[in-house]
C-alpha cells in the first residue's frame, strides 16, 4: 500500500477563494482524521470519521470549514472562504479503527495570501 | 481539559549517547499512546504504539514505556545516530488523539 495520500502537496490561494484538500486513506482502514499543524498551536484534530461517518467535528474552527467522506477511499476538507489565518499544514491520517496505530499522509501546506 | 506536555522542548546530544524523551498527560483514562517522529517539512512517521493495558513496547533501538497512573510515558533511544535528528511527538488517545508540542532532537556527529 502506498500509505495515506494527500493532494495537493502545496496550495497557494488568495483570501476569499475556496480551497479543497483531498485525502485517500490506507485501504481497509475504517477511521480517518484531519489535523492542522501550526507553529503556534501544534497539531490539532479537526474532524474524525469512522466508517465514513463524522464522529467528532468539535475541532472544526468555524463554519467556513467542512469535511466529507463520500466513500471509504476518499475524503475532502474544504475551506470557503479562505482567510490568511487558515495558513497551515493540513494532515490526513487513517487507522484500522479509532484505537489502533494511526498513519499520516505527507500533508498539504496551505498558504492564503 | 486533557493536555499533553513534552519535556524537554529541545535536546542536543553527541552521537552514541542514550537518551530519554518525556511525555506527560493530565488524564489517566486513555486508550493508547503513540510516539511519532517528524522530519522538517514532512509528515509524521509512527514509531511505537502502546495500548493502555501495556507497560512498554520496543522496536529496534527504541523503547517506549507507559505509566498511566502517573500520567507519563518515556521514549528511550539507545546509541543515538545523526539520522535520529527530528522532532518527536507524543499523541495520547483520550476520546480523540491529543498531541504534545514535541521535542526537537539534534544528534551531533
gemmi code that builds the backbone of each chain (N, CA, C; Angstrom):
import gemmi

chains = {
    "A": [
        ("UNK", (0.856, -1.195, 0.000), (0.000, 0.000, 0.000), (0.890, 1.242, 0.000)),
        ("UNK", (0.451, 2.290, -0.687), (1.258, 3.494, -0.806), (1.135, 4.386, 0.405)),
        ("UNK", (0.367, 3.997, 1.386), (0.181, 4.855, 2.537), (-0.946, 5.839, 2.312)),
        ("UNK", (-1.091, 6.781, 3.227), (-2.116, 7.814, 3.110), (-1.639, 8.835, 2.070)),
        ("UNK", (-2.490, 9.118, 1.123), (-2.101, 10.017, 0.032), (-2.912, 11.298, 0.117)),
        ("UNK", (-2.210, 12.420, 0.137), (-2.876, 13.718, 0.183), (-2.523, 14.525, -1.057)),
        ("UNK", (-3.467, 15.322, -1.484), (-3.204, 16.237, -2.584), (-4.009, 17.521, -2.397)),
        ("UNK", (-3.481, 18.638, -2.876), (-2.122, 18.799, -3.383), (-1.102, 18.837, -2.232)),
        ("UNK", (0.168, 18.809, -2.550), (1.193, 18.926, -1.512), (1.339, 20.367, -1.048)),
        ("UNK", (1.159, 21.283, -1.992), (1.242, 22.707, -1.683), (0.082, 23.415, -2.366)),
        ("UNK", (-0.453, 24.417, -1.677), (-1.543, 25.206, -2.255), (-1.353, 26.644, -1.811)),
        ("UNK", (-1.314, 27.531, -2.809), (-1.274, 28.966, -2.511), (-2.519, 29.569, -3.129)),
        ("UNK", (-3.267, 30.284, -2.327), (-4.519, 30.840, -2.822), (-4.735, 32.228, -2.244)),
        ("UNK", (-5.612, 32.961, -2.887), (-5.911, 34.306, -2.395), (-7.064, 34.265, -1.399)),
        ("UNK", (-7.007, 35.164, -0.470), (-8.064, 35.287, 0.535), (-9.423, 35.356, -0.157)),
        ("UNK", (-10.373, 34.603, 0.388), (-11.719, 34.603, -0.162), (-11.998, 33.466, -1.113)),
        ("UNK", (-10.952, 32.824, -1.594), (-11.139, 31.714, -2.520), (-11.489, 30.431, -1.768)),
        ("UNK", (-12.112, 29.523, -2.493), (-12.409, 28.194, -1.936), (-11.195, 27.288, -2.107)),
        ("UNK", (-10.916, 26.524, -1.091), (-9.800, 25.578, -1.123), (-10.326, 24.184, -0.797)),
        ("UNK", (-9.912, 23.199, -1.567), (-10.309, 21.817, -1.296), (-9.068, 20.954, -1.173)),
        ("UNK", (-8.938, 20.299, -0.043), (-7.841, 19.381, 0.210), (-8.379, 17.952, 0.135)),
        ("UNK", (-7.536, 17.062, -0.381), (-8.005, 15.706, -0.645), (-7.159, 14.674, 0.075)),
        ("UNK", (-7.803, 13.563, 0.411), (-7.107, 12.508, 1.146), (-7.618, 11.140, 0.714)),
        ("UNK", (-6.667, 10.231, 0.497), (-7.004, 8.834, 0.233), (-6.404, 8.019, 1.373)),
        ("UNK", (-7.230, 7.423, 2.213), (-6.678, 6.662, 3.347), (-6.105, 5.325, 2.890)),
        ("UNK", (-5.436, 4.660, 3.795), (-4.919, 3.326, 3.517), (-6.106, 2.369, 3.345)),
        ("UNK", (-6.035, 1.548, 2.319), (-7.120, 0.629, 2.022), (-7.407, -0.286, 3.210)),
        ("UNK", (-8.668, -0.385, 3.591), (-9.063, -1.242, 4.706), (-9.172, -0.519, 6.030)),
        ("UNK", (-8.639, 0.697, 6.095), (-8.755, 1.471, 7.334), (-10.144, 2.078, 7.429)),
        ("UNK", (-10.722, 1.993, 8.626), (-12.088, 2.466, 8.817), (-12.170, 3.860, 9.440)),
        ("UNK", (-11.041, 4.345, 9.957), (-11.050, 5.647, 10.627), (-10.172, 6.626, 9.877)),
        ("UNK", (-10.649, 7.847, 9.759), (-9.895, 8.886, 9.058), (-9.941, 10.162, 9.888)),
        ("UNK", (-8.808, 10.819, 9.958), (-8.654, 12.025, 10.771), (-8.085, 13.157, 9.916)),
        ("UNK", (-8.570, 14.352, 10.140), (-7.962, 15.561, 9.579), (-7.365, 16.369, 10.721)),
        ("UNK", (-6.091, 16.770, 10.555), (-5.386, 17.583, 11.541), (-4.864, 18.847, 10.868)),
        ("UNK", (-4.640, 19.854, 11.695), (-3.984, 21.080, 11.237), (-2.772, 21.313, 12.135)),
        ("UNK", (-1.645, 21.698, 11.520), (-0.432, 21.950, 12.290), (0.062, 23.361, 12.027)),
        ("UNK", (0.232, 24.122, 13.093), (0.812, 25.458, 13.025), (1.902, 25.569, 14.080)),
        ("UNK", (2.768, 26.550, 13.901), (3.827, 26.749, 14.885), (3.236, 27.121, 16.239)),
        ("UNK", (2.201, 27.930, 16.211), (1.646, 28.447, 17.469), (0.865, 27.394, 18.237)),
        ("UNK", (0.091, 26.568, 17.539), (-0.849, 25.675, 18.207), (-0.507, 24.192, 18.070)),
        ("UNK", (0.556, 23.890, 17.342), (0.929, 22.486, 17.177), (-0.081, 21.740, 16.325)),
        ("UNK", (-0.245, 20.453, 16.600), (-1.176, 19.603, 15.861), (-2.533, 19.592, 16.552)),
        ("UNK", (-3.563, 19.935, 15.793), (-4.925, 19.969, 16.341), (-5.816, 19.069, 15.490)),
        ("UNK", (-6.615, 18.259, 16.150), (-7.587, 17.432, 15.441), (-8.754, 18.306, 15.000)),
        ("UNK", (-9.073, 18.227, 13.704), (-10.204, 18.979, 13.175), (-11.471, 18.129, 13.170)),
        ("UNK", (-11.371, 16.930, 12.601), (-12.538, 16.066, 12.476), (-12.094, 14.625, 12.371)),
        ("UNK", (-12.965, 13.728, 12.811), (-12.666, 12.301, 12.829), (-13.867, 11.562, 12.248)),
        ("UNK", (-13.593, 10.713, 11.244), (-14.629, 9.880, 10.625), (-14.407, 8.422, 11.029)),
        ("UNK", (-15.476, 7.706, 11.211), (-15.402, 6.260, 11.371), (-16.440, 5.634, 10.447)),
        ("UNK", (-15.989, 4.716, 9.597), (-16.887, 4.125, 8.600), (-17.625, 5.203, 7.799)),
        ("UNK", (-16.900, 6.217, 7.405), (-17.372, 7.307, 6.540), (-18.305, 8.286, 7.248)),
        ("UNK", (-18.555, 8.080, 8.512), (-19.485, 8.939, 9.254), (-18.690, 9.864, 10.176)),
        ("UNK", (-18.978, 11.173, 10.158), (-18.267, 12.073, 11.077), (-18.653, 11.778, 12.522)),
        ("UNK", (-17.648, 11.467, 13.346), (-17.893, 11.113, 14.737), (-17.695, 12.314, 15.647)),
        ("UNK", (-16.674, 13.097, 15.346), (-16.366, 14.246, 16.192), (-15.829, 15.363, 15.319)),
        ("UNK", (-16.581, 16.430, 15.200), (-16.115, 17.584, 14.416), (-15.929, 18.802, 15.311)),
        ("UNK", (-15.745, 18.555, 16.590), (-15.641, 19.671, 17.532), (-14.405, 20.523, 17.304)),
        ("UNK", (-13.428, 19.974, 16.587), (-12.218, 20.737, 16.313), (-12.291, 21.616, 15.083)),
        ("UNK", (-13.359, 21.501, 14.324), (-13.504, 22.346, 13.132), (-13.671, 23.789, 13.594)),
        ("UNK", (-12.798, 24.677, 13.133), (-12.746, 26.022, 13.707), (-14.036, 26.820, 13.539)),
        ("UNK", (-14.637, 26.764, 12.410), (-15.842, 27.559, 12.178), (-16.537, 27.045, 10.933)),
        ("UNK", (-17.666, 27.681, 10.632), (-18.497, 27.187, 9.534), (-17.827, 27.271, 8.172)),
        ("UNK", (-16.753, 27.979, 8.088), (-16.061, 28.063, 6.792), (-15.403, 26.736, 6.442)),
        ("UNK", (-15.228, 25.889, 7.438), (-14.592, 24.583, 7.239), (-15.667, 23.503, 7.137)),
        ("UNK", (-15.503, 22.617, 6.158), (-16.394, 21.473, 6.053), (-15.600, 20.278, 5.555)),
        ("UNK", (-16.000, 19.094, 5.968), (-15.312, 17.873, 5.553), (-16.344, 16.833, 5.166)),
        ("UNK", (-15.988, 16.045, 4.150), (-16.859, 14.976, 3.689), (-16.060, 13.709, 3.475)),
        ("UNK", (-16.748, 12.604, 3.576), (-16.140, 11.320, 3.253), (-17.201, 10.503, 2.514)),
        ("UNK", (-17.289, 10.693, 1.199), (-18.362, 10.048, 0.422), (-18.218, 8.542, 0.312)),
        ("UNK", (-16.989, 8.044, 0.464), (-16.775, 6.599, 0.449), (-15.530, 6.276, 1.251)),
        ("UNK", (-15.237, 4.994, 1.388), (-14.152, 4.557, 2.278), (-12.775, 4.925, 1.768)),
        ("UNK", (-12.681, 5.373, 0.519), (-11.352, 5.611, -0.045), (-11.091, 7.075, -0.365)),
        ("UNK", (-11.939, 7.976, 0.119), (-11.744, 9.370, -0.270), (-12.382, 10.314, 0.740)),
        ("UNK", (-11.664, 11.391, 1.045), (-12.212, 12.420, 1.922), (-11.726, 13.783, 1.438)),
        ("UNK", (-12.526, 14.801, 1.683), (-12.140, 16.161, 1.357), (-12.328, 17.068, 2.566)),
        ("UNK", (-11.470, 18.069, 2.626), (-11.602, 19.146, 3.609), (-11.673, 20.437, 2.802)),
        ("UNK", (-12.760, 21.162, 2.997), (-12.981, 22.355, 2.199), (-13.006, 23.584, 3.106)),
        ("UNK", (-12.395, 24.651, 2.623), (-12.428, 25.931, 3.330), (-13.004, 26.967, 2.362)),
        ("UNK", (-14.104, 27.579, 2.772), (-14.770, 28.544, 1.911), (-15.488, 29.589, 2.754)),
        ("UNK", (-15.109, 30.843, 2.699), (-13.950, 31.401, 2.009), (-12.684, 31.275, 2.853)),
        ("UNK", (-11.553, 31.171, 2.209), (-10.302, 31.033, 2.940), (-9.827, 32.393, 3.456)),
        ("UNK", (-9.072, 32.352, 4.558), (-8.513, 33.546, 5.166), (-7.032, 33.303, 5.455)),
        ("UNK", (-6.246, 34.368, 5.546), (-4.810, 34.203, 5.815), (-4.525, 33.378, 7.070)),
        ("UNK", (-5.351, 33.479, 8.094), (-5.100, 32.723, 9.323), (-5.334, 31.221, 9.156)),
        ("UNK", (-5.848, 30.808, 8.016), (-6.000, 29.373, 7.737), (-4.692, 28.757, 7.240)),
        ("UNK", (-3.705, 29.589, 6.985), (-2.417, 29.084, 6.504), (-1.819, 28.133, 7.534)),
        ("UNK", (-1.510, 26.934, 7.093), (-1.035, 25.875, 7.996), (-0.701, 24.665, 7.129)),
        ("UNK", (-0.215, 23.625, 7.785), (-0.081, 22.326, 7.130), (-1.242, 21.451, 7.602)),
        ("UNK", (-1.955, 20.909, 6.653), (-3.118, 20.073, 6.968), (-2.744, 18.613, 6.700)),
        ("UNK", (-2.929, 17.800, 7.721), (-2.588, 16.381, 7.614), (-3.854, 15.534, 7.662)),
        ("UNK", (-3.824, 14.474, 6.913), (-4.838, 13.439, 6.973), (-4.174, 12.183, 7.526)),
        ("UNK", (-4.883, 11.445, 8.351), (-4.359, 10.202, 8.914), (-5.455, 9.149, 8.880)),
        ("UNK", (-5.053, 7.895, 8.847), (-6.048, 6.824, 8.913), (-5.563, 5.722, 9.838)),
        ("UNK", (-6.503, 4.942, 10.320), (-6.166, 3.794, 11.161), (-7.215, 2.711, 10.946)),
        ("UNK", (-6.855, 1.489, 11.365), (-7.765, 0.357, 11.197), (-9.082, 0.649, 11.919)),
        ("UNK", (-8.976, 1.062, 13.127), (-10.113, 1.642, 13.821), (-9.593, 2.807, 14.643)),
        ("UNK", (-10.436, 3.467, 15.374), (-10.021, 4.678, 16.068), (-9.014, 4.459, 17.175)),
        ("UNK", (-8.772, 3.185, 17.559), (-7.894, 2.916, 18.684), (-6.593, 2.226, 18.296)),
        ("UNK", (-6.351, 2.082, 17.016), (-5.115, 1.433, 16.588), (-4.163, 2.455, 15.982)),
        ("UNK", (-3.006, 1.964, 15.579), (-1.937, 2.829, 15.101), (-2.420, 3.715, 13.960)),
        ("UNK", (-2.129, 4.998, 14.062), (-2.521, 5.956, 13.035), (-1.353, 6.220, 12.098)),
        ("UNK", (-1.650, 6.296, 10.809), (-0.647, 6.560, 9.784), (-1.005, 7.879, 9.103)),
        ("UNK", (0.014, 8.715, 8.945), (-0.205, 10.054, 8.430), (0.231, 10.186, 6.973)),
        ("UNK", (-0.458, 11.064, 6.264), (-0.019, 11.469, 4.942), (1.082, 12.505, 5.048)),
        ("UNK", (1.575, 12.948, 3.898), (2.681, 13.902, 3.866), (2.227, 15.336, 4.113)),
        ("UNK", (0.929, 15.551, 4.114), (0.408, 16.879, 4.426), (0.237, 17.767, 3.208)),
        ("UNK", (-0.622, 18.763, 3.369), (-0.799, 19.822, 2.375), (-0.439, 21.135, 3.046)),
        ("UNK", (0.552, 21.808, 2.474), (0.930, 23.114, 3.025), (0.081, 24.177, 2.340)),
        ("UNK", (-0.803, 24.796, 3.095), (-1.708, 25.808, 2.564), (-1.225, 27.198, 2.949)),
        ("UNK", (-1.130, 28.054, 1.949), (-0.800, 29.451, 2.180), (-1.904, 30.302, 1.581)),
        ("UNK", (-2.519, 31.111, 2.417), (-3.578, 32.018, 1.965), (-3.027, 33.441, 2.037)),
        ("UNK", (-2.981, 34.090, 0.887), (-2.384, 35.438, 0.844), (-3.464, 36.502, 0.645)),
    ],
    "B": [
        ("UNK", (-9.487, 19.779, 31.315), (-9.061, 19.723, 29.932), (-7.933, 18.711, 29.794)),
        ("UNK", (-7.989, 17.890, 28.752), (-6.971, 16.874, 28.553), (-5.793, 17.482, 27.809)),
        ("UNK", (-4.642, 17.464, 28.452), (-3.457, 18.087, 27.877), (-2.292, 17.114, 27.853)),
        ("UNK", (-1.406, 17.354, 26.895), (-0.196, 16.547, 26.754), (0.986, 17.503, 26.689)),
        ("UNK", (1.977, 17.259, 27.519), (3.176, 18.078, 27.507), (4.393, 17.203, 27.258)),
        ("UNK", (5.425, 17.814, 26.717), (6.655, 17.078, 26.435), (7.852, 17.889, 26.910)),
        ("UNK", (8.746, 17.192, 27.575), (9.958, 17.806, 28.094), (11.150, 16.918, 27.742)),
        ("UNK", (12.288, 17.496, 27.263), (12.460, 18.929, 27.023), (11.867, 19.352, 25.673)),
        ("UNK", (11.815, 20.642, 25.427), (11.340, 21.125, 24.132), (12.381, 20.877, 23.060)),
        ("UNK", (13.654, 20.925, 23.448), (14.733, 20.674, 22.506), (15.874, 19.986, 23.242)),
        ("UNK", (16.611, 19.167, 22.496), (17.691, 18.390, 23.084), (18.778, 18.193, 22.049)),
        ("UNK", (20.015, 18.412, 22.464), (21.146, 18.225, 21.562), (22.138, 17.298, 22.251)),
        ("UNK", (22.501, 16.205, 21.598), (23.391, 15.217, 22.206), (24.438, 14.778, 21.191)),
        ("UNK", (25.596, 14.316, 21.661), (26.593, 13.764, 20.732), (26.191, 12.358, 20.304)),
        ("UNK", (26.606, 11.994, 19.127), (26.308, 10.663, 18.586), (26.751, 9.574, 19.560)),
        ("UNK", (25.936, 8.531, 19.671), (26.267, 7.396, 20.516), (25.631, 7.422, 21.888)),
        ("UNK", (25.142, 8.579, 22.296), (24.528, 8.667, 23.621), (23.161, 8.005, 23.643)),
        ("UNK", (22.830, 7.477, 24.819), (21.465, 7.020, 25.070), (20.672, 8.208, 25.610)),
        ("UNK", (19.402, 8.320, 25.225), (18.639, 9.474, 25.672), (17.184, 9.097, 25.946)),
        ("UNK", (16.539, 9.965, 26.729), (15.147, 9.745, 27.122), (14.335, 10.993, 26.834)),
        ("UNK", (13.226, 10.796, 26.155), (12.270, 11.869, 25.915), (11.043, 11.605, 26.776)),
        ("UNK", (10.464, 12.671, 27.299), (9.365, 12.529, 28.247), (8.052, 13.092, 27.712)),
        ("UNK", (6.979, 12.428, 28.090), (5.634, 12.844, 27.718), (4.751, 12.719, 28.946)),
        ("UNK", (3.995, 13.766, 29.248), (3.084, 13.736, 30.392), (1.681, 14.079, 29.939)),
        ("UNK", (0.689, 13.465, 30.575), (-0.694, 13.730, 30.223), (-1.545, 13.838, 31.483)),
        ("UNK", (-2.636, 14.577, 31.357), (-3.379, 15.003, 32.544), (-4.478, 14.038, 32.975)),
        ("UNK", (-4.866, 13.106, 32.117), (-5.984, 12.225, 32.412), (-5.538, 10.785, 32.211)),
        ("UNK", (-5.656, 9.956, 33.224), (-5.165, 8.580, 33.118), (-6.111, 7.664, 32.333)),
        ("UNK", (-7.288, 8.164, 32.007), (-8.256, 7.347, 31.253), (-7.943, 7.443, 29.764)),
        ("UNK", (-6.943, 6.673, 29.353), (-6.519, 6.728, 27.957), (-6.744, 5.383, 27.295)),
        ("UNK", (-6.870, 5.401, 25.968), (-6.966, 4.153, 25.204), (-5.582, 3.663, 24.828)),
        ("UNK", (-4.755, 4.577, 24.336), (-3.392, 4.225, 23.960), (-2.556, 5.490, 23.832)),
        ("UNK", (-1.283, 5.290, 23.538), (-0.346, 6.395, 23.371), (0.568, 6.020, 22.223)),
        ("UNK", (0.819, 6.976, 21.352), (1.623, 6.704, 20.166), (2.744, 7.730, 20.074)),
        ("UNK", (3.931, 7.251, 19.757), (5.080, 8.118, 19.511), (5.326, 8.221, 18.010)),
        ("UNK", (5.581, 9.466, 17.555), (5.865, 9.740, 16.147), (7.181, 10.499, 16.045)),
        ("UNK", (7.787, 10.444, 14.878), (8.840, 11.383, 14.550), (8.405, 12.185, 13.332)),
        ("UNK", (8.845, 13.426, 13.304), (8.539, 14.288, 12.168), (9.827, 14.960, 11.722)),
        ("UNK", (10.179, 14.743, 10.465), (11.314, 15.416, 9.868), (10.842, 16.739, 9.288)),
        ("UNK", (11.735, 17.732, 9.196), (11.315, 19.069, 8.725), (10.596, 19.022, 7.391)),
        ("UNK", (9.435, 19.635, 7.322), (8.675, 19.688, 6.083), (8.021, 18.377, 5.677)),
        ("UNK", (8.027, 17.417, 6.564), (7.476, 16.092, 6.231), (6.282, 15.754, 7.102)),
        ("UNK", (5.683, 14.612, 6.798), (4.590, 14.118, 7.628), (5.112, 13.426, 8.866)),
        ("UNK", (4.208, 12.768, 9.573), (4.560, 12.073, 10.794), (4.764, 10.591, 10.510)),
        ("UNK", (5.812, 10.048, 11.084), (6.093, 8.626, 10.947), (5.846, 7.952, 12.286)),
        ("UNK", (5.003, 6.939, 12.289), (4.707, 6.236, 13.523), (5.916, 5.420, 13.978)),
        ("UNK", (6.234, 5.531, 15.258), (7.354, 4.778, 15.822), (6.857, 3.611, 16.666)),
        ("UNK", (6.023, 3.908, 17.638), (5.546, 2.888, 18.570), (4.149, 3.260, 19.045)),
        ("UNK", (3.337, 2.232, 19.248), (2.013, 2.400, 19.834), (1.945, 1.547, 21.087)),
        ("UNK", (1.536, 2.142, 22.201), (1.357, 1.385, 23.439), (-0.109, 1.433, 23.806)),
        ("UNK", (-0.724, 0.271, 23.932), (-2.113, 0.217, 24.373), (-2.158, 0.482, 25.879)),
        ("UNK", (-3.321, 0.876, 26.356), (-3.449, 1.256, 27.770), (-3.144, 0.098, 28.710)),
        ("UNK", (-3.290, -1.129, 28.228), (-3.030, -2.305, 29.072), (-1.562, -2.710, 29.084)),
        ("UNK", (-0.758, -2.055, 28.250), (0.655, -2.421, 28.138), (1.526, -1.484, 28.958)),
        ("UNK", (2.716, -1.980, 29.291), (3.664, -1.158, 30.055), (4.779, -0.616, 29.166)),
        ("UNK", (5.119, -1.382, 28.105), (6.164, -0.892, 27.219), (6.098, -1.585, 25.872)),
        ("UNK", (6.768, -0.960, 24.903), (6.894, -1.504, 23.569), (8.307, -1.211, 23.085)),
        ("UNK", (8.834, -2.124, 22.296), (10.206, -1.971, 21.798), (10.221, -2.169, 20.298)),
        ("UNK", (11.054, -1.354, 19.641), (11.285, -1.519, 18.213), (12.705, -1.094, 17.927)),
        ("UNK", (13.554, -2.081, 17.671), (14.958, -1.762, 17.402), (15.615, -1.041, 18.558)),
        ("UNK", (16.169, 0.147, 18.282), (16.840, 0.921, 19.340), (15.870, 1.758, 20.181)),
        ("UNK", (14.590, 1.650, 19.889), (13.586, 2.442, 20.588), (12.832, 1.600, 21.609)),
        ("UNK", (12.595, 2.211, 22.770), (11.773, 1.566, 23.788), (10.865, 2.624, 24.390)),
        ("UNK", (9.572, 2.372, 24.375), (8.619, 3.307, 24.965), (7.951, 2.650, 26.157)),
        ("UNK", (7.819, 3.408, 27.220), (7.138, 2.908, 28.419), (5.903, 3.754, 28.696)),
        ("UNK", (4.987, 3.151, 29.444), (3.750, 3.849, 29.794), (3.418, 3.593, 31.250)),
        ("UNK", (3.189, 4.671, 31.991), (2.710, 4.581, 33.375), (1.446, 5.431, 33.461)),
        ("UNK", (0.317, 4.774, 33.304), (-0.955, 5.504, 33.268), (-1.240, 6.217, 34.582)),
        ("UNK", (-0.930, 5.559, 35.682), (-1.296, 6.108, 36.994), (-0.611, 7.441, 37.259)),
        ("UNK", (0.614, 7.577, 36.737), (1.325, 8.846, 36.933), (1.194, 9.757, 35.731)),
        ("UNK", (0.520, 9.284, 34.686), (0.322, 10.107, 33.506), (1.614, 10.395, 32.762)),
        ("UNK", (2.439, 9.354, 32.583), (3.736, 9.584, 31.958), (4.094, 8.478, 30.971)),
        ("UNK", (4.824, 8.886, 29.945), (5.431, 7.943, 29.012), (6.830, 8.438, 28.701)),
        ("UNK", (7.735, 7.510, 28.472), (9.076, 7.879, 28.060), (9.428, 7.142, 26.781)),
        ("UNK", (10.214, 7.803, 25.950), (10.771, 7.176, 24.757), (12.275, 7.148, 24.948)),
        ("UNK", (12.808, 5.955, 24.992), (14.249, 5.735, 25.182), (14.857, 5.418, 23.825)),
        ("UNK", (15.901, 6.158, 23.461), (16.621, 5.909, 22.214), (18.039, 5.491, 22.578)),
        ("UNK", (18.406, 4.295, 22.196), (19.736, 3.779, 22.512), (20.709, 4.111, 21.381)),
        ("UNK", (21.948, 4.379, 21.770), (23.032, 4.588, 20.797), (22.603, 5.525, 19.678)),
        ("UNK", (22.292, 6.749, 20.046), (21.721, 7.706, 19.093), (22.648, 7.940, 17.890)),
        ("UNK", (22.007, 8.227, 16.752), (22.710, 8.457, 15.496), (22.257, 9.791, 14.894)),
        ("UNK", (23.075, 10.409, 14.060), (22.641, 11.676, 13.424), (21.310, 11.551, 12.687)),
        ("UNK", (21.031, 10.380, 12.138), (19.765, 10.152, 11.441), (18.560, 10.164, 12.353)),
        ("UNK", (18.785, 10.140, 13.661), (17.675, 10.229, 14.616), (17.219, 11.673, 14.811)),
        ("UNK", (17.951, 12.617, 14.275), (17.599, 14.032, 14.437), (16.244, 14.302, 13.784)),
        ("UNK", (15.324, 14.784, 14.576), (13.942, 15.032, 14.129), (13.181, 15.596, 15.319)),
        ("UNK", (11.911, 15.909, 15.086), (11.024, 16.259, 16.200), (10.218, 15.020, 16.562)),
        ("UNK", (10.172, 14.731, 17.849), (9.465, 13.551, 18.343), (8.185, 14.005, 19.043)),
        ("UNK", (7.073, 13.442, 18.600), (5.765, 13.837, 19.100), (5.106, 12.664, 19.811)),
        ("UNK", (4.489, 12.988, 20.912), (3.724, 12.027, 21.680), (2.246, 12.342, 21.462)),
        ("UNK", (1.435, 11.335, 21.171), (-0.005, 11.534, 20.972), (-0.758, 10.593, 21.895)),
        ("UNK", (-1.642, 11.137, 22.690), (-2.403, 10.349, 23.651), (-3.850, 10.245, 23.180)),
        ("UNK", (-4.347, 9.023, 23.139), (-5.735, 8.799, 22.729), (-6.625, 8.847, 23.954)),
        ("UNK", (-7.278, 9.988, 24.155), (-8.346, 10.081, 25.118), (-9.598, 9.692, 24.340)),
        ("UNK", (-10.580, 10.572, 24.248), (-11.665, 10.263, 23.318), (-11.139, 10.404, 21.893)),
        ("UNK", (-10.279, 11.388, 21.701), (-9.564, 11.576, 20.442), (-8.082, 11.741, 20.748)),
        ("UNK", (-7.274, 11.714, 19.690), (-5.845, 11.906, 19.898), (-5.547, 13.362, 20.241)),
        ("UNK", (-4.730, 13.566, 21.282), (-4.221, 14.885, 21.623), (-2.706, 14.810, 21.541)),
        ("UNK", (-2.122, 15.716, 20.781), (-0.683, 15.712, 20.568), (0.025, 16.633, 21.550)),
        ("UNK", (1.222, 16.224, 21.946), (2.108, 17.107, 22.666), (2.797, 18.052, 21.687)),
        ("UNK", (3.526, 19.037, 22.217), (4.186, 20.026, 21.348), (5.451, 19.501, 20.685)),
        ("UNK", (5.948, 18.366, 21.155), (7.125, 17.770, 20.524), (8.429, 18.121, 21.221)),
        ("UNK", (9.414, 17.267, 21.002), (10.794, 17.504, 21.426), (11.658, 17.491, 20.180)),
        ("UNK", (12.395, 18.576, 19.964), (13.265, 18.656, 18.794), (14.633, 18.116, 19.163)),
        ("UNK", (15.014, 17.004, 18.552), (16.257, 16.308, 18.877), (17.306, 16.537, 17.804)),
        ("UNK", (18.482, 16.911, 18.237), (19.634, 17.021, 17.333), (20.719, 16.085, 17.836)),
        ("UNK", (21.155, 15.161, 16.997), (22.248, 14.260, 17.341), (23.462, 14.686, 16.520)),
        ("UNK", (24.491, 15.108, 17.212), (25.663, 15.684, 16.552), (26.696, 14.614, 16.222)),
        ("UNK", (27.208, 14.632, 14.993), (28.216, 13.615, 14.621), (29.550, 13.867, 15.319)),
    ],
}
model = gemmi.Model(1)
for chain_id, residues in chains.items():
    chain = gemmi.Chain(chain_id)
    for i, (resn, *xyz) in enumerate(residues, 1):
        res = gemmi.Residue()
        res.name, res.seqid = resn, gemmi.SeqId(i, " ")
        for name, pos in zip(("N", "CA", "C"), xyz):
            atom = gemmi.Atom()
            atom.name, atom.element = name, gemmi.Element(name[0])
            atom.pos, atom.b_iso = gemmi.Position(*pos), 0.0
            res.add_atom(atom)
        chain.add_residue(res)
    model.add_chain(chain)
structure = gemmi.Structure()
structure.add_model(model)
structure.setup_entities()
